[in-house]
Amino acid sequence: MNTDKIYAESIANQYAPKQTSKVVALKKLDLKAKAGASIFTYSFGVAASLMLGLGMCLSMGVIGGGGAVMMILGILLGLIGIFGMSVNYILYQRMLEKGKAKYGADILALAKEIAESQD
């Protein structure tokens, strides 16, 4: 076995032009349909949980001096953060439905084409 030849072929394969297959195109369409919803809801969830944490810190007096005004502000921020985290999954479902509706016809057509070519 010539290891130099195998190594040379593996390097050449990395630089050879890639041909996109229908399965790869289907995966990309699926990712496009789901990516927007995932990115938004992860970001929104992180922001809501940070708001809850900031509210907790303000209400317990860890930051902000511990006055009554800061406690009330902390409670309000905490409630907003809890509400944001509560509606996050609902937002994800709605955005995912919109993405599926937008790309659904293309995905189904390509999936049917792949399935028929396999027979």
TORRORO-614776 format. One line per 2 residues: number of its first residue (from 1); their letters; for each residue z, x, y of C-alpha. Coordinates in nm, 2 decimals, decimal comma. Example, Ala and Ser with C-alpha at 12.3 -4.5 7.8 and 13.67 -1.06 7.14 Angstrom:
# residues 2
1 = AS = 0,78:1,23:-0,45  0,71:1,37:-0,11
This chain:
# residues 119
1 = MN = 0,00:0,00:0,00  -0,11:0,14:0,33
3 = TD = 0,17:0,07:0,58  -0,04:0,20:0,87
5 = KI = -0,31:-0,05:0,80  -0,06:-0,34:0,79
7 = YA = 0,10:-0,22:1,11  -0,23:-0,19:1,28
9 = ES = -0,33:-0,54:1,17  -0,01:-0,69:1,29
11 = IA = -0,05:-0,53:1,64  -0,42:-0,65:1,65
13 = NQ = -0,31:-1,00:1,57  -0,08:-1,01:1,87
15 = YA = -0,37:-0,93:2,10  -0,64:-1,14:1,93
17 = PK = -0,73:-1,46:2,11  -0,55:-1,76:1,98
19 = QT = -0,72:-2,08:1,88  -0,52:-2,38:1,96
21 = SK = -0,50:-2,63:1,68  -0,45:-3,00:1,70
23 = VV = -0,10:-2,98:1,57  -0,01:-2,74:1,86
25 = AL = -0,16:-2,97:2,11  0,04:-3,26:1,96
27 = KK = 0,36:-3,06:1,99  0,28:-2,98:2,35
29 = LD = 0,22:-3,35:2,43  0,54:-3,44:2,26
31 = LK = 0,73:-3,18:2,47  0,56:-3,31:2,79
33 = AK = 0,68:-3,66:2,71  1,04:-3,56:2,65
35 = AG = 1,08:-3,26:2,89  1,12:-3,45:3,22
37 = AS = 1,40:-3,67:3,08  1,58:-3,38:2,92
39 = IF = 1,57:-3,15:3,22  1,68:-3,43:3,47
41 = TY = 1,97:-3,56:3,25  2,10:-3,21:3,17
43 = SF = 2,10:-3,12:3,54  2,25:-3,46:3,64
45 = GV = 2,52:-3,44:3,37  2,62:-3,09:3,48
47 = AA = 2,64:-3,20:3,84  2,85:-3,51:3,75
49 = SL = 3,09:-3,30:3,54  3,13:-3,05:3,82
51 = ML = 3,20:-3,33:4,06  3,46:-3,46:3,82
53 = GL = 3,62:-3,12:3,80  3,62:-3,07:4,17
55 = GM = 3,78:-3,41:4,21  4,05:-3,32:3,96
57 = CL = 4,12:-3,00:4,14  4,15:-3,17:4,47
59 = SM = 4,37:-3,45:4,34  4,61:-3,21:4,17
61 = GV = 4,64:-2,98:4,47  4,48:-2,68:4,31
63 = IG = 4,24:-2,65:4,60  4,25:-2,82:4,94
65 = GG = 4,62:-2,79:5,03  4,75:-3,08:4,82
67 = GA = 4,78:-3,34:5,10  4,74:-3,71:5,06
69 = VM = 4,39:-3,71:5,21  4,28:-3,45:4,96
71 = MI = 4,43:-3,64:4,68  4,24:-3,96:4,77
73 = LG = 3,92:-3,76:4,82  3,97:-3,60:4,48
75 = IL = 4,02:-3,93:4,31  3,70:-4,07:4,47
77 = LG = 3,50:-3,76:4,37  3,64:-3,79:4,02
79 = LI = 3,54:-4,15:3,99  3,19:-4,07:4,12
81 = GI = 3,17:-3,79:3,86  3,29:-4,02:3,58
83 = FG = 3,03:-4,29:3,69  2,76:-4,02:3,69
85 = MS = 2,84:-3,91:3,34  2,86:-4,27:3,22
87 = VN = 2,51:-4,36:3,34  2,36:-4,04:3,23
89 = YI = 2,26:-4,15:2,88  2,11:-4,48:3,02
91 = LY = 1,90:-4,27:3,27  1,79:-4,05:2,98
93 = QR = 1,67:-4,35:2,77  1,48:-4,50:3,06
95 = ML = 1,31:-4,17:3,16  1,22:-4,10:2,79
97 = EK = 1,07:-4,45:2,76  0,85:-4,38:3,07
99 = GK = 0,74:-4,04:2,93  0,66:-4,20:2,59
101 = AK = 0,46:-4,47:2,76  0,27:-4,22:2,97
103 = YG = 0,17:-3,99:2,69  0,21:-4,24:2,39
105 = AD = -0,16:-4,33:2,37  -0,27:-3,97:2,36
107 = IL = -0,01:-3,87:2,11  -0,10:-4,16:1,88
109 = AL = -0,47:-4,08:1,90  -0,42:-3,71:1,83
111 = AK = -0,17:-3,79:1,54  -0,42:-4,03:1,39
113 = EI = -0,70:-3,77:1,42  -0,48:-3,51:1,25
115 = AE = -0,38:-3,75:0,97  -0,74:-3,85:0,90
117 = SQ = -0,86:-3,49:0,89  -0,59:-3,41:0,62
119 = D = -0,73:-3,68:0,38
